[in-house]
Amino acid sequence: MLSIEKLVDFEINSTILESILEDLEILREVELIVCDDEYIQNINRDFRGINKATDVLSFPVDGNFEALPLGTIIISKDKALQASREFGHSFEDEFTLLFIHGILHLMGFDHEVDNGQMRQKEQELVKKFNLPASLIVRSE
């Protein structure tokens, strides 16, 4: 189940996001917050000590209890728009890529320390949902 909190004007088809959750067999609630650069910069500073805006942040909920949400994904609409223009694809595709990246982090993947497992899973989802290059692939 996906709950979306919009802190900015935002239109996206949530059907693909729900399909991704279904494909990953995620049965716990996922909270998605869509915000602007200022909001995500404040969260990034307060929780990670990095005082700059970023595209996506993930905050998993500790504990594997079905009654608890899996966690929260925060996506900057500003960064998604900027990247979609930079890479020449739609806003919806960029937003979906950010969502995939965030959900994989909620599931425990970490591309900064793993041996390519998150990159591989991201690529599987990119191919399945016919999306452009993933965040990890673009940063290589």
N, C-alpha and C positions, 0 to 999 in steps of 0.2 A: 504494500500500500504506500502511496506517495502523497504526502501533504506538502502543498506549495504555499509559501508566504512571499508575496510580492511587495517589495519595498520600493519598487520603481514600476513605471508603465511597462508592461511585459506581455507579449503574446507568443506562445509556442504551443504546438500540438503535444500535449502530454502523453498521447497514445504511444509514441515511440519510447518514451522514458519508462512507461509501465511495461512495455514489451521487453525492455532490457532487464528490468527487475524480474520479470517472469522467466526470461531466458537463464538468468543467473540463479533462479530458484530462491530468491529473496522473499521470505515470508514475513519478515518483520517490517514495521513502518520505517520509512525513510523520510526525513524532513528536508525539504529543499527551500533555501532562502535565495531569492534573486534580488540583488542590490546594485548599488553604484560603486565606483572606485573609492569614494571617501569612506563608505561603510566598511568595505572589505579591508581597506588599509588600516582602519582602527582595530578591527578584529585581528589582523595579521600582527600588528604592533603589540596588542595586549596579550595575545596567546603564544606568539612565536618570537617576539622580540625583533621583528623585521618591520621597519616603519616605511613600507611601500605597499601600493596596491598590487594585488595578484589576481589571477584569473579564477582560481578555484581553491577552496579550502575544505577539508573534511575533518569532522570531529566524531569519531566513533564513541558509542556508549559502552562503557565497560560492563562486562557481564553478558552471558549468552542466554538471557531469559526471554522467552517469546513475548512476554508482556511489555518488555522494554523496546523502544525503537532501536534500530541498528545504529543510527546516528544522524548527523546533520551535514548536509553539503551546502556550501555557500558559493554562489557563482556571481561574478561581477558582469552585469549586462554590458557595461562600458568596455571591459576587456574582451568580451565575446564579440561585440560589434567591431572593435579594432582588429582583432585577429581574423575575423571573417573577411574583412576588406583586404587585409595584408596577404592572406593566403588564397583569395579569390574564390571562396565558396560561400554558401548561404549562412546566415545567422543561425538558422535552425541546426544545420550540420555542426557548426562550431559549438553551439550550446550543448548538443548531444555528445560531442567529443568530451567536453568538460564534465558533463554528467557521468559519463563512463569512467573517466579518470577518477572522479570523486568517489564513485560507488566502489571501485576496486580498492581504493584506500580504506573505505569503511569495512571492506571484507578482509582487510589485513595485508593486502599487497603493499609493497614499498619498493619502488624502482630505484631508490637511492642506495639500498643495501642488498637487494635480491640478486639473483643470477639470471635475470631476464624473464622471470616468470610473469611479472606485471606487463612487460612489453608484449609478451606472447599472448596473454589473455586480452589485452587491449586490441591487438591485431586481429584476433579471432572475432571480436565484437565489431570492429570496423568493417571487416569483410562481410560478416553476416548482415549488418544493417546498411551496407553500401555507403560508407562514409569516407571522407577524404583522410589523408595521413593523420595518425594519432599524435597526441602531444609528445609522447616519448620519442617516436620516430622523427618528428619535426625538430626536436632538440638535439639530435645526434649529429 
